[in-house]
Amino acid sequence: MLDRNSLRERVEIELAAFLDRKVADLGTIDPDLTPVGEAICDLVLEGGKRLRPAFVYWGWRGALDAVSHDDATDRAANPDRDDDTVVRAAASLELVQAGALIHDDVMDRASTRRGQPALHVRFADMHIENRWAGTATGFGQGVAIIAGDIALTWAQEMIRTAGLDDAAITRVAPAYDAMRLEVMAGQYLDLRGQVDSRRPDAEALAAAWRTARYKSACYTVQRPLHIGALIGGTHAPEGPLLKTYSEYGFALGEAFQLRDDVLGVFGDPEQTGKPAGDDLREGKQTLLVVLARKRASANARDLFQRLIGRPDLSGMDIDQLRMVIEGSGALAEVEVLIAQRLDAALTALAEGAVGGEPREVLEQLATTLTARDR
C-alpha cells in the first residue's frame, strides 16, 4: 500500500511510461506529429497537483474496508498488483485534466500555463519561426484543439488498459463519463457567464455557484472519489460510502473552486504560473466577482463594470478592481464561505463511512486544498 508521497511518485512514473509510448506512436503516423505529443507530455509531466489521481486512490482505499473477506484476503496476498492497476487507472485523470486545460487556455486566451507558454502559444510561435502561410494564432489554436482531443483520447485508453477487470470497468464507466461531461458543462457555463454580466444579482449568484459545482466540485473531488470506490467494488449508489464521498467531495470541491477564484484575482504569478488578475481580464463571473458587484457602492460598481472583462487591463486597472472587491466585503465573504464548505467536508468525513488512513489523508487534503497559494 502507498502513502501520500509515494503515490505521487508512482503516478508520475505511470504517466511518463504511458506518454513515452503514445508520443512514439504518434511519430509512427508522421514525424510532424511528434511535437504535438511532446507538448502534451510537457504539460502533463512538468507540473500539476495530481489531485484527481489522489482522490481516486484514496477513494479506492476507503472502499477496501467494505469489501468481502474473500476479496480482502485475495488483495492482501498481492497488494502491489492492485496498487499498480489502481494507480494506472487514477493517473488517467491527469490526461483528462490536460485536455481540459489545453482547451481552457484557448477559450480564455491565456498566454501561459504553469509558468510556461500555453500550448496554443507554443505552436503559434512555431508557425512564426517557420514563416508558414496563414495566421499564427489560427494555427496555434487549431493545434491546441487537436492536442486537447488527443489527451482526452489517451485518458480513455489509459484507464481501459490499466488492468481493471471487466466488472470494474463496467462499474466505473458511468462515473467516468459523467465526470467528463460535467467539466465540459462547467466550462460552457463559465464561458456563458463571461459574455453576460447583466443578469440580476440572484440569477448571477445562482449561476456562479452552478459553474463552480460543475467546473470543479464534481470533477475535481466528488467523481474521482466515486471512481475509486467503484474500482474497489462498491456497487450501491445510495450506500453509506458513496454518500460520504458525495457530501465530502461536493463541499470540498466548492471550497477548492472558491479558493481558485480568489487566486485568480489576488494570487502571486510566481506561485500560480498565470499572469496576475487574469480572471478579471477574462471577465469571469465567479462568486467573488458577482458578490463584489452586488455589494459595491454605486460609484465603485460603475468602475467595476467599466473595467472588468477588458483584455487590455493595466496593472493599475487590476489594482483598482482588487480594491473594489476587497472594499465591498466580497473577499472576506468568500473566505467565510471557504471555511464553511471546509467544515462541511470535514463533518461529512467525521460522521461518515470512511475510517483509518484514508480518512486521515482526506482530512489532510481538505485542509491543504483550501489553504493553498497556487
N, C-alpha and C positions, 0 to 999 in steps of 0.2 A: 504494500500500500504506500501511496505517496503522501508527502506533506505539501504544504502550500508552495514552498520554494522549489522543491524538486519537480512538482507538477509543471511549473512554468518552463523549466529546463526541458522536460520531456515534450511539452507542446512545441517548443522551438525546434527540437530535433525532428519531430514528426513532420512539421511544416517544411523544414529545409529539405528533407529527403523527398517528400512528395513533390515540392515545387521544382527540385532539380530534375526529376523525371519529366514533369509536364513541360518545362521550358525546353528540354531536349526534344520532346515530342513535337512541339510547335516548330522547332527548327527543321524537322524532317519534312514538314509540309512545304516550307520555303524559308531559307535563311533570313529573309526580310522580316519574318515574324518573331525572330529571336529577341530583338529589342523590346517588343511588346511583353513577352513573357518575363524578361528581365526586369522591366519596370514594375510589373505586378509583384514579382518576387521581392524587389527592393522595398516596396511599400509594406508588404506583409512582414518581412524579417527585420526591418530597421526601426521598429517601434511598435507601440500598442500596449495596452494594459493587460491583454489576454483575459478580460473579464468573463466573456461568454464561455470559453472553454473551462474556466474555473467553476462557474455555476453549473455547467453540465456535469463535471466530475464530482463536485460535492453534492449535487442533487442525486447522482448515482450512489455515492457513498451513504447518503442518508437513507436511500431505498434499501440498502443491503440489510438493514435491521428488520425489514418487513418481509423478506423472502422466506421460503420454506426451509426447514432444517436440512433437507437433502441438497437444495441448491447452495446453501451456505457451506455445507461440508465440501461440496464439489469445488466451490470457489476457493476455499481455504487450501485445498490441495494444490492449486496452481494459480495463486493470486496475480502473478506477473502477467499471465496470459490475458486475464480480464482487464488489468490496468492498461496494457498495450492497446487493446481493442477500444476501450472507452476513451483513452487519450486521443487516439486517431479520430474517432468519431467527434469528440469535443473540439479538436483542432480545426475541423472543417468549418466551424462557425467563424473562424478568423477570415476565411475566404469569402463568406457571405458579407462580413464586415468590410473587407477590402473592396468588393464590388459596389457596396453601398457608398463607401467613401469616395471612390473614383467618380461615380455618377453625381454624388452630392457636391463635389468640388466644381464640376461643370455647371450645375444648376445655380450654385452660389457665386460663380465667377471667382472662386478662391484662387489665389496665386501660389499658396504654399500649403503643405500638409506635413505635419511632424517636423517642421523646420526645413523641409526640402521643397523644391518646386513641385507643385501638383502635377499629376500625370499628364493632363492636357497641356500644361505649360511646357513640360519636358518635350513633348512631341511637336509643339509649336516651335520651340527653339530648334529642334532637329530640322524642321521644314525651312526655317530661316537660314540655318547653316549650310544646307544643301541647295539653297536657291531654287526650290521646287516651284512648280506652277500653282496657281490658286492662292488662297489665303492661309497663312499660318494658323490663325485662330480656328478656322473651319477644320483644318486637318487635325489639329490637336484635339478639338472636341470630338471629332469623329472617331479618332483612335481611342479616346477615353471611353466612349460608349461601347466600343468593341471590347476593350480591355475589361471593363466592368462586367460585361456579359460573360467573358471568358472566366473571370474569377468566380462568378455565380455557378457556371457550369462545372468548374473544378470542385467547388464546395459540394455539389451533389455527388460527384464521382467519389470524393474522398470519404464521405460518410457511407456511401453504398459499398465501398471496398474496404471499409475499416476492419471487417471481421465479425460484425454483428450477425447473429443467426437470423433466419427468415422471420421468426416470430417477433424478434426485437425490431427489425426493420419495419414490419407491419405496424407495430405499436407506435413507433416514433414518427412515421411518415406524416400523419395528420398535424402533429405539433410542429414539425419542421416546416411543412408547407404554410401553416398558419403564421409562423414567425416571419417568414419571408414576405408574405402578403401584408402583414401588419406594418413592417418597417417601410414598405413601399407606400402604403396608405398614409402613414405618418409623414412621409416625405412630401406627398402631394398636399396634405393639409398644411404643411409648413410653407410650401410654395403659394398655396391659395391665400394664406394669411398675409404674405408679403405684398400681394397686389391689391389688397382691400383692407385698408386701415380705417375705414369709415363705419365699421359695424358699431351698433350700440354697445355700451360697456358690458352689459350682461352677456350678450351674444359673443363678444370678443373674448371675455374671460372663459366662457364655456369652450370656445374653440381652442384657446391656448392650452387648457387642461387636456382636451381631447388629443391635440397634437403631441403633447408631452407623453401621454399614455401610450399612443401607438408608435411614435417615433423612437421611444426609449424604454418606457416601463415594461411593456410586454417583451420587446425584442432583446433588451439587454439582460434582464434578470429573470422575469417570470417564465418565459418559454424555454430558455436554456435549462432552468431547474426542472421543468416538466420533462424535457428531453432526457435529462439524466435519470430521472425517476422511472421513465418508461423503458429506458435501456436496462435498468435494474430489475424490471419485472413487474412494476406497478401497473395495474390494469384499471382500477376504478377511478373514473374522472372525478367523482364526488367523494373519494376516500379521504381519510384524515391527512395523509402525507401530501397529496396534491393540493388539498385545501390549505394546508400550512404554507406550501410553496407559493400558491397563488396570492395569499394575503401578504406574505413577506415580500414576494417579488414585485407585486404591484406597488406597494408602499415605497420600497427601496428604489424601484425604477423611477418613480415620480421624483423622489428626492434627488436621485442621480441627475435627472434631466434639469431640475431646477438649479442644481449646482453648476451644471454645464451652461445654463443660461446666464448665471452670474459671471462665470469665467469668460463667456463670450463678450461681455461688456467691460469687466474690470480685471480680467486676467492678465498676467505678465506674459508677453510674447515669448520670452526666453523659456518659460515653462510650458505654455500651451502649444507652441510651434505654429501659431497663427498670428497675423497682424492684430494689433490692439484695436478693439472696437469693431471688428468685422461684422458682428451681428447687427450693429447699428447701421453700417453701410448697406447691408443687405435688406434692412427693413424688416427683420424677423419679428413677428408678433408673438413674442414669448410672454409668459405670465408676468415677468419682470417689466417688460415694456408696456403691456396693457395696463398693469396696475399703476405704473408711473403716469401714463396719460390720464387715467381716471382720477388719480389723487392730486395731480399738479394744479397749481393756480392757473387762472385763465391765461395770463401772460406767458407763464412757463409752458403751458400746453401748446400755445401758438408757436413758440420757438421749437418745441419738440416736434410738432407736426411738420414744420417747415424744413427741418434738417434730416429727420430720420428717413432712411432709405436712399439717401443720395450717395452714389458710389464714390464721389469726389470729396467726401468729408475730410477736412484737415484735422490735424491733431488738436487744434483749438476747438473745432466743432465737436469732436469726440468728448473733450473735457466738459464742454457746455452741456451736452446730453447726459453725461455722467452726473453732473451737478443736479440736473433736473430730477433724474432717477433717485439719487440719494436724498435730495431735499424733499421730495414728495413722500418719503417714507416707504417707497416700494421696495428698496433694497432690504431694509430692516424687516418688512413684512415677509419677503421671500425667505429670509434667513429663519424666521419663525416657522414658516411652512416646512422648510427642510428639516428642522428639528422635530416638528410634529410627525412628519412622514417617517423619519428615522425611528422615532419612538414607537410608531405603529408597527414598523417592520420588526423591531426587537421584541415587542409584545407578542406578535404572531409567532415568533420562534419560541419564546418562553412558554407560551400556552399551547404550543402545537405538538406535532408528532415527530419532531426531529430531536435527537439527543447526541451525546458523546462528542467526538471530534468534529463531525460535520456541523453540528450546531455551533460549536466554538468558532470554527472558521467562518461560518456565515455571519456570525456576530461581528467578527473582526472585519470582514469585507464591508459590512454595512457602515461601520464607523469610518473606515478608510475612504470609501467612495463619497461620503457626504462631507468629508473634511479636506478633500484633495485640492491641489492648486494647478492641476493640468488635466 
